[in-house]
Amino acid sequence: MLLADAAAEDRPAAFSEAYDRVNGLSFYLSPAQVEHVNELAEAQHQLALAGGAIAIVRPDLKADPEMNDSYFADCPQSPGAFPSGLLWALTISNRSNNL
């Protein structure tokens, strides 16, 4: 499941699993993607607090200054996808893991 989908569906366990996957690939995130992930994590945190649930405090991700487009091969993108191949890579990874 993609991070944004898990956040939109208010599924904390799915969000945590998707966040861990994205965090593991955080080197490849652009500054805009990092900002988006941090916003989703903060929204999930606030939702948990508002519902009286245990809220996971996640440190903000930071874009790696060493990252550049040379790390990506050309790959198909769907409309609205991240500008890089990360979204595609996560989608393929999820399919191969039956998630």
Biotite code that builds the C-alpha atoms (Angstrom):
import biotite.structure as struc

atoms = struc.array([
    struc.Atom([0.000, 0.000, 0.000], chain_id="A", res_id=1, res_name="MET", atom_name="CA", element="C"),
    struc.Atom([1.299, 3.434, -0.832], chain_id="A", res_id=2, res_name="LEU", atom_name="CA", element="C"),
    struc.Atom([1.883, 5.917, 1.949], chain_id="A", res_id=3, res_name="LEU", atom_name="CA", element="C"),
    struc.Atom([-0.721, 8.445, 0.795], chain_id="A", res_id=4, res_name="ALA", atom_name="CA", element="C"),
    struc.Atom([-3.342, 5.698, 0.397], chain_id="A", res_id=5, res_name="ASP", atom_name="CA", element="C"),
    struc.Atom([-2.739, 4.434, 3.928], chain_id="A", res_id=6, res_name="ALA", atom_name="CA", element="C"),
    struc.Atom([-3.021, 7.971, 5.301], chain_id="A", res_id=7, res_name="ALA", atom_name="CA", element="C"),
    struc.Atom([-6.217, 8.689, 3.363], chain_id="A", res_id=8, res_name="ALA", atom_name="CA", element="C"),
    struc.Atom([-7.829, 5.461, 4.534], chain_id="A", res_id=9, res_name="GLU", atom_name="CA", element="C"),
    struc.Atom([-6.881, 6.095, 8.189], chain_id="A", res_id=10, res_name="ASP", atom_name="CA", element="C"),
    struc.Atom([-5.133, 2.748, 8.555], chain_id="A", res_id=11, res_name="ARG", atom_name="CA", element="C"),
    struc.Atom([-2.359, 3.372, 11.104], chain_id="A", res_id=12, res_name="PRO", atom_name="CA", element="C"),
    struc.Atom([-0.713, -0.050, 10.794], chain_id="A", res_id=13, res_name="ALA", atom_name="CA", element="C"),
    struc.Atom([-0.643, 0.170, 6.989], chain_id="A", res_id=14, res_name="ALA", atom_name="CA", element="C"),
    struc.Atom([0.676, 3.730, 7.239], chain_id="A", res_id=15, res_name="PHE", atom_name="CA", element="C"),
    struc.Atom([3.486, 2.643, 9.556], chain_id="A", res_id=16, res_name="SER", atom_name="CA", element="C"),
    struc.Atom([4.481, -0.175, 7.227], chain_id="A", res_id=17, res_name="GLU", atom_name="CA", element="C"),
    struc.Atom([4.420, 2.098, 4.168], chain_id="A", res_id=18, res_name="ALA", atom_name="CA", element="C"),
    struc.Atom([6.304, 4.826, 6.050], chain_id="A", res_id=19, res_name="TYR", atom_name="CA", element="C"),
    struc.Atom([9.029, 2.356, 7.035], chain_id="A", res_id=20, res_name="ASP", atom_name="CA", element="C"),
    struc.Atom([9.440, 1.393, 3.371], chain_id="A", res_id=21, res_name="ARG", atom_name="CA", element="C"),
    struc.Atom([9.662, 5.029, 2.278], chain_id="A", res_id=22, res_name="VAL", atom_name="CA", element="C"),
    struc.Atom([12.042, 5.823, 5.126], chain_id="A", res_id=23, res_name="ASN", atom_name="CA", element="C"),
    struc.Atom([14.290, 2.995, 3.968], chain_id="A", res_id=24, res_name="GLY", atom_name="CA", element="C"),
    struc.Atom([14.467, 4.619, 0.542], chain_id="A", res_id=25, res_name="LEU", atom_name="CA", element="C"),
    struc.Atom([14.663, 8.196, 1.833], chain_id="A", res_id=26, res_name="SER", atom_name="CA", element="C"),
    struc.Atom([18.025, 8.838, 0.162], chain_id="A", res_id=27, res_name="PHE", atom_name="CA", element="C"),
    struc.Atom([16.188, 8.878, -3.176], chain_id="A", res_id=28, res_name="TYR", atom_name="CA", element="C"),
    struc.Atom([13.560, 11.427, -2.164], chain_id="A", res_id=29, res_name="LEU", atom_name="CA", element="C"),
    struc.Atom([13.579, 14.920, -3.615], chain_id="A", res_id=30, res_name="SER", atom_name="CA", element="C"),
    struc.Atom([13.015, 17.885, -1.270], chain_id="A", res_id=31, res_name="PRO", atom_name="CA", element="C"),
    struc.Atom([9.380, 18.087, -2.432], chain_id="A", res_id=32, res_name="ALA", atom_name="CA", element="C"),
    struc.Atom([8.861, 14.384, -1.749], chain_id="A", res_id=33, res_name="GLN", atom_name="CA", element="C"),
    struc.Atom([10.438, 14.695, 1.696], chain_id="A", res_id=34, res_name="VAL", atom_name="CA", element="C"),
    struc.Atom([8.094, 17.577, 2.476], chain_id="A", res_id=35, res_name="GLU", atom_name="CA", element="C"),
    struc.Atom([5.100, 15.528, 1.315], chain_id="A", res_id=36, res_name="HIS", atom_name="CA", element="C"),
    struc.Atom([6.098, 12.494, 3.398], chain_id="A", res_id=37, res_name="VAL", atom_name="CA", element="C"),
    struc.Atom([6.674, 14.692, 6.461], chain_id="A", res_id=38, res_name="ASN", atom_name="CA", element="C"),
    struc.Atom([3.252, 16.302, 5.996], chain_id="A", res_id=39, res_name="GLU", atom_name="CA", element="C"),
    struc.Atom([1.593, 12.886, 5.770], chain_id="A", res_id=40, res_name="LEU", atom_name="CA", element="C"),
    struc.Atom([3.428, 11.683, 8.885], chain_id="A", res_id=41, res_name="ALA", atom_name="CA", element="C"),
    struc.Atom([2.420, 14.795, 10.833], chain_id="A", res_id=42, res_name="GLU", atom_name="CA", element="C"),
    struc.Atom([-1.212, 14.439, 9.741], chain_id="A", res_id=43, res_name="ALA", atom_name="CA", element="C"),
    struc.Atom([-1.191, 10.786, 10.823], chain_id="A", res_id=44, res_name="GLN", atom_name="CA", element="C"),
    struc.Atom([0.325, 11.801, 14.166], chain_id="A", res_id=45, res_name="HIS", atom_name="CA", element="C"),
    struc.Atom([-2.337, 14.464, 14.754], chain_id="A", res_id=46, res_name="GLN", atom_name="CA", element="C"),
    struc.Atom([-5.116, 12.059, 13.753], chain_id="A", res_id=47, res_name="LEU", atom_name="CA", element="C"),
    struc.Atom([-3.903, 9.530, 16.312], chain_id="A", res_id=48, res_name="ALA", atom_name="CA", element="C"),
    struc.Atom([-3.745, 12.176, 19.039], chain_id="A", res_id=49, res_name="LEU", atom_name="CA", element="C"),
    struc.Atom([-7.232, 13.438, 18.209], chain_id="A", res_id=50, res_name="ALA", atom_name="CA", element="C"),
    struc.Atom([-8.605, 9.902, 18.402], chain_id="A", res_id=51, res_name="GLY", atom_name="CA", element="C"),
    struc.Atom([-6.946, 9.205, 21.735], chain_id="A", res_id=52, res_name="GLY", atom_name="CA", element="C"),
    struc.Atom([-4.701, 6.538, 20.220], chain_id="A", res_id=53, res_name="ALA", atom_name="CA", element="C"),
    struc.Atom([-1.011, 6.022, 20.749], chain_id="A", res_id=54, res_name="ILE", atom_name="CA", element="C"),
    struc.Atom([0.788, 8.423, 18.436], chain_id="A", res_id=55, res_name="ALA", atom_name="CA", element="C"),
    struc.Atom([4.144, 7.558, 16.935], chain_id="A", res_id=56, res_name="ILE", atom_name="CA", element="C"),
    struc.Atom([6.589, 10.448, 16.908], chain_id="A", res_id=57, res_name="VAL", atom_name="CA", element="C"),
    struc.Atom([8.638, 10.258, 13.732], chain_id="A", res_id=58, res_name="ARG", atom_name="CA", element="C"),
    struc.Atom([11.576, 12.564, 13.115], chain_id="A", res_id=59, res_name="PRO", atom_name="CA", element="C"),
    struc.Atom([11.270, 14.629, 9.945], chain_id="A", res_id=60, res_name="ASP", atom_name="CA", element="C"),
    struc.Atom([12.964, 13.125, 6.935], chain_id="A", res_id=61, res_name="LEU", atom_name="CA", element="C"),
    struc.Atom([15.559, 15.308, 5.239], chain_id="A", res_id=62, res_name="LYS", atom_name="CA", element="C"),
    struc.Atom([16.533, 15.392, 1.580], chain_id="A", res_id=63, res_name="ALA", atom_name="CA", element="C"),
    struc.Atom([20.039, 14.084, 0.978], chain_id="A", res_id=64, res_name="ASP", atom_name="CA", element="C"),
    struc.Atom([22.189, 16.649, -0.845], chain_id="A", res_id=65, res_name="PRO", atom_name="CA", element="C"),
    struc.Atom([24.107, 13.821, -2.566], chain_id="A", res_id=66, res_name="GLU", atom_name="CA", element="C"),
    struc.Atom([20.971, 12.613, -4.357], chain_id="A", res_id=67, res_name="MET", atom_name="CA", element="C"),
    struc.Atom([20.640, 13.479, -8.043], chain_id="A", res_id=68, res_name="ASN", atom_name="CA", element="C"),
    struc.Atom([18.846, 12.174, -11.133], chain_id="A", res_id=69, res_name="ASP", atom_name="CA", element="C"),
    struc.Atom([21.775, 9.953, -12.099], chain_id="A", res_id=70, res_name="SER", atom_name="CA", element="C"),
    struc.Atom([20.457, 7.386, -9.585], chain_id="A", res_id=71, res_name="TYR", atom_name="CA", element="C"),
    struc.Atom([17.313, 6.799, -11.661], chain_id="A", res_id=72, res_name="PHE", atom_name="CA", element="C"),
    struc.Atom([16.820, 4.867, -14.856], chain_id="A", res_id=73, res_name="ALA", atom_name="CA", element="C"),
    struc.Atom([13.980, 5.857, -17.122], chain_id="A", res_id=74, res_name="ASP", atom_name="CA", element="C"),
    struc.Atom([10.796, 4.215, -15.970], chain_id="A", res_id=75, res_name="CYS", atom_name="CA", element="C"),
    struc.Atom([7.076, 4.592, -16.675], chain_id="A", res_id=76, res_name="PRO", atom_name="CA", element="C"),
    struc.Atom([5.129, 7.071, -14.601], chain_id="A", res_id=77, res_name="GLN", atom_name="CA", element="C"),
    struc.Atom([1.442, 7.498, -14.089], chain_id="A", res_id=78, res_name="SER", atom_name="CA", element="C"),
    struc.Atom([-0.243, 10.903, -14.014], chain_id="A", res_id=79, res_name="PRO", atom_name="CA", element="C"),
    struc.Atom([0.341, 12.562, -10.660], chain_id="A", res_id=80, res_name="GLY", atom_name="CA", element="C"),
    struc.Atom([3.294, 10.354, -9.788], chain_id="A", res_id=81, res_name="ALA", atom_name="CA", element="C"),
    struc.Atom([6.379, 11.699, -8.105], chain_id="A", res_id=82, res_name="PHE", atom_name="CA", element="C"),
    struc.Atom([8.787, 13.229, -10.624], chain_id="A", res_id=83, res_name="PRO", atom_name="CA", element="C"),
    struc.Atom([11.310, 10.494, -9.924], chain_id="A", res_id=84, res_name="SER", atom_name="CA", element="C"),
    struc.Atom([10.980, 6.764, -10.258], chain_id="A", res_id=85, res_name="GLY", atom_name="CA", element="C"),
    struc.Atom([10.492, 6.256, -6.506], chain_id="A", res_id=86, res_name="LEU", atom_name="CA", element="C"),
    struc.Atom([6.711, 5.895, -6.674], chain_id="A", res_id=87, res_name="LEU", atom_name="CA", element="C"),
    struc.Atom([7.070, 3.399, -9.502], chain_id="A", res_id=88, res_name="TRP", atom_name="CA", element="C"),
    struc.Atom([9.725, 1.480, -7.603], chain_id="A", res_id=89, res_name="ALA", atom_name="CA", element="C"),
    struc.Atom([7.561, 1.310, -4.476], chain_id="A", res_id=90, res_name="LEU", atom_name="CA", element="C"),
    struc.Atom([4.557, 0.157, -6.482], chain_id="A", res_id=91, res_name="THR", atom_name="CA", element="C"),
    struc.Atom([6.551, -2.604, -8.163], chain_id="A", res_id=92, res_name="ILE", atom_name="CA", element="C"),
    struc.Atom([8.104, -3.552, -4.822], chain_id="A", res_id=93, res_name="SER", atom_name="CA", element="C"),
    struc.Atom([4.660, -3.794, -3.213], chain_id="A", res_id=94, res_name="ASN", atom_name="CA", element="C"),
    struc.Atom([3.341, -5.972, -6.023], chain_id="A", res_id=95, res_name="ARG", atom_name="CA", element="C"),
    struc.Atom([6.287, -8.313, -5.783], chain_id="A", res_id=96, res_name="SER", atom_name="CA", element="C"),
    struc.Atom([5.798, -8.633, -2.020], chain_id="A", res_id=97, res_name="ASN", atom_name="CA", element="C"),
    struc.Atom([2.034, -9.142, -2.351], chain_id="A", res_id=98, res_name="ASN", atom_name="CA", element="C"),
    struc.Atom([1.315, -6.139, -0.169], chain_id="A", res_id=99, res_name="LEU", atom_name="CA", element="C"),
])
